[in-house]
Amino acid sequence: MNAKQILVCGSIAYDYIMEFQGDLNDNLTTDKERKIFNLAVMPSSKEIRFGGTSGNVSYNLAKIGAPTKIVTAVGKDFVDLGYETHMKQHPTLEFIGDVHQELFTASCYIVNDVNHNQFIIFHEGAMSRCPQISLKERQISRETIGIASISPDNVGAMGKWARELNTLGIRFILDTGQVTPAFTKEILEELIPKAFLVIGNEFEINMILEKLGKSIEELIDMNQNIIITKGDKGSELYSESKKELIGICEPNQVIDTTGAGDAFRAGLLYGISQDFSLKKSCQIGATLSSFAVETIGPQTQEYTWGDVQKRYEKAFHDVISS
């Protein structure tokens, strides 16, 4: 395994998942003229899960033993609710972010109803302090980091970290994810050419194109490496002036697709860190995704590098060395 580490810049959050045995629409009262909105429900269950993009990505990297550094800001409940202990169970992970004792860790509150409607509230919490974090001050260098990921977090911090990585000469993946709506045209125009690769799902890439006022061909002119993920339809890789379709790796069962995209990114980062081709790296990502959907939650799946090799070989009729 390549000795260089993977740097994952992105959110760590607690996901509060609640199930409501009814239809949210039946409990919603609105009056636009009087500017009234009211939604009151009594969920029948509640679970707290470890989440956040960097948390999910790094968890999957830990499963295959890839040395990883994680950068973001968390709050007092990072320790109190067990996230720190959860991460320390994986010796290849190192958290080098900030802990703010006066704030809470970012939290996502999700209420699901019987018709698959969702009501979501996201509290940024300590994540708002991420722009204070400097990668240069944490001795990040191209001698120790093989590849980095700029994943969804505070938008100001994402821009700052991308600029720092560019100055340091460290390749990074730009993954605007669910915070794509907060990116301006100007920031996208600045960061996309600096990135080694841009990744997003169909909705996110289309939003980027809309904000830029460009076609996919014009986006490729800005960055030659683009990946569009399409869930169970696989993904599209644009690289070296050609388009390749990346198939899926069949899971044994599909229980919960939450975190499948983050698992894909973990495999992609690992492949790049090992100097594999982008196609092979995407296929490793697809393989890790197949494990992620087999359990409930983005950080509950258990597998080894040996498991990945066997499933990869079966799906893609190829082998990957460690």
N, C-alpha and C positions, 0 to 999 in steps of 0.2 A: 504494500500500500504506500502511495505517495506520502511522504512525511509532512507535507504542508497541510495547514489547517483550513477549514472552511469557516468563513465569517458570515453569520446570519444576523442582519439588522432588521428588526421588526418587532411587532407587539407580543407581549405576554399578557394574557387575560384570563379571567375566570368566566366561564359560561354557566349561567343559571338557566337551566332548561325546565320549563313547566308545561304540563299537559292539561288542557281544558276539555272536558267531556261535553262539548257543545259547539255551537258556531259563533265565532267572535262577532259576526255581523248582527246576530240577534241581541247582542249586549251593547251595541254601539249606538250612541245618540249624537246626531250632528244637526246644527242649524247655522248654515253659512252666513245668513243675514245677521244673526245675533252673535256670530263668531263663537258658537258653543260647540264643544267637543267633549264627549264623556264616554269612557269605556271602563266598565267594572266587571271583573270575572273572578271566579274562585277556582283556581287550578286544583286538580286532584292529586298532583304529584310534583315533586321538585328534586332536581339533581344538580350538583355542582361539579363541573368538569374542568379539567385543565385545558386551556385553549390559547388562542393568540397565534398569529402566523409563525413567529420565530419559535414559539414553544412547540407547535405541531411539526414544523420542518425539522427542528433539532432532535425531537423525539425519534423520528424515523432515521435520522443520521446515526443516532446512538444505537439503534437496533442492528446496524451493520458495522458498528465500531469506528465510524469516521470521526476524527478529532475535530471538534466544533467549538467556536467561540460565539457567544450570544450577546448582542447589544440592544438594550432598551432601558426604560425606566419603569420601576415597579414601586408598589406602596407597602405599607406595614403588614397587610394581609398576605403578602408574598411568603412570609414565614409563618404567620399565624394559621393560615388555612392549608398549609402543607405543600405549596408549589416548590419551595426551595428543597425540601426533603425529597420530593418526587424527582427533581432534576439531579440531585446528588446521588441517586441510585445508579446513575449512568456516568461512570468515571471519565468517559471521553468528552463530556460536556463541561464547558466552563462559562459561567455567567460573569461578564465584565461590565455590566451596566450599573445603574445607580438605584439605590433603595431610598425612598423618601418616606420617612416615618410619619410625616404629618398628612399623608395622602393615602388613598386606596389604590390598589392595582386596577388597571382597566377592567371593566366588567361589562358583559353582554347579557341582558335579560331577555329571554325568548319564551313567548307563550305560543304553543302550537294547539290548534283546535282539531276537531275530528275531520274537517274538510281540508286539512293541510294549509289552512291560513296561518299566518304568523304575525305576532305583534312583537316588535323588537325595540329595545331601548339600549343604547350603548353609552356607557359613562367612561370618558377618556381617563380620568383620574391622573395618576402619576405620569402617564404617557405624554401629558402636556409639557412635561419638563425635559423631554427627549432632546429638544434643540440645544440644551446646555451640554450635551455629551459630545466630546471631541474624540474622534478615532485616533488622531495623531497623539493625543495625550495618553492614550492607552497602549502606546508602543505597537500599534498595528503597522506592519510593514510588508512589503512584497516578498521579503525573505522568509516570512513565516506563514503568510496567507496565500493559498493557491487560487481561490475564487471566493467572491463575496456575493451576497444577495441583499438588495435593497427591497424589503418586503413591506406590506402595509403597516403604517405607524403614523405618528404625527407627520403631516406633510412637510412642514418646515424642516424637521429633522431628516426626513428622507432626502430632501434636496441637499442639505448640508453634508450628509454622509456620502452621497454620490459625488459631490465635488471633491471631498477629501480623498476618496478612493481614486478618483481620476488623477489628482495631484500626486498621490503615492504610487501611481502606476499599477494599481491592483484591478484586475478585471472584475466587473460586477454585473449581475443580472438585475434588470429593472422590472419589478413586479408591483405595479400600482394597485392591483387588486380592488378590494371593496372601497378604497379611498380615491379611486380614479375620478369621481365627480369633483373632488376638491382640488385637483390639479388644473392649473391654468394653461392656456395655449403656450404662453411664454416659457413656463417651467418645462413643459413637455419638449418644446423645441430645443431647450438647452440640454436636457438630460438624455434624451433618446440617442443622440449621436455619441455621447460619452460612454454609454453602456456597451458591454460585450454582447448582450442579448436582451431582447424585450419579450416578456411572456405575459399572457393574459387569456381569459376565456373569451368566447365569442362576443359576449356583451361588453366586456371591458375593452377589447381591441376596437370594436365598433365605436365605442364612446371616444377612445383616443383619436380615431380617424375623424370623427365628427368635430371634436374640439380643434383639431389641426386643420380641418377642411381639406383632407387629403384622401387619396385612394390607398389601397393596400400596396400597390406598386410604388407609390410615392413614399409610403412609410418605409418600404424596403430600401429606397434610395437613402433614407436617413440612417438606417441601421440594417445591415445585410442579414442579421440573424433574428428572426421573429418566430415565436411559437404561439400557436392558438390552440388551446385545449378545448375539447368538445365532449367531455364526460364519457359516456359509454360508447361514443362514436370515435374515440381515439383522439388524435391531435394532428395538427399540420405544422410541419417544420419548413420554414423558408430559410435557405442558407446557400451561399455560393451560387446565387442566381437561379436556384431551382427549388421546386416544391416537392416535399416528400410527405406521404401519409404514414403516420405512426399508429399501428394497431393497438388494441387493448390486450392486456394479459388477463385471461379469464380467472376470476376468483372462485373459490369453492362455494361461496354463498354471498349474497348481498344483504347485509343487515342495516347498515347506515353509511351513507355516502359522505357524511361530514368529515372533512379533513383529507379527502382523497386527492384534491388538488395540491395540498401542502406536501403530501407524500410523494406526488409526482415531482415536485420541485426539489425535494430532498434527493431523489434518485438522479435527477438532472445535475444538481450541484456535485454529487459524488462522482458521476461519470466525467464531468469536466475536470474535476480535481485530479482525476487519474489519467487525464489526457486521452480519454476515449473520444470518438467522433460524436458530434451532436446527435446524430441518429441513434447511436448506441446508448448515449446518455439519456435520450428521451425514452428508449425502450426499458432502461433500468427504472426510470421514473414510472412508467406504466406498470412495471412489475411491483414496485413498492405500493402503488395505488391499489393493486389487487388485494393486498393484505389489509389495507386501511379500511376497506368497505365491509370486512368480515366481522367486525365487532361494533358495538355502540360507542360512539365518542371518537375523537381524533387521536387520542393517546392511550389506547387500551390494547391495540393489536400487539401480538407477540410473534416474532420471527427472527431467524438468524441469517447470516450471510449465506450459509449453506442452503437454506430454504429459498433464498432469492435466486441463487445460481440454478437450482433445479427447476424452478418455475419459469425463469427467464429462458433456459434452454428449451423447455417444452413449448413455450409460446412463440419464440422467435428463431428456433432452430439454429442457435448460435451458442457460444460459450463466453463467459466473462471470468477472467482470472481475478484473484484477490489482490 
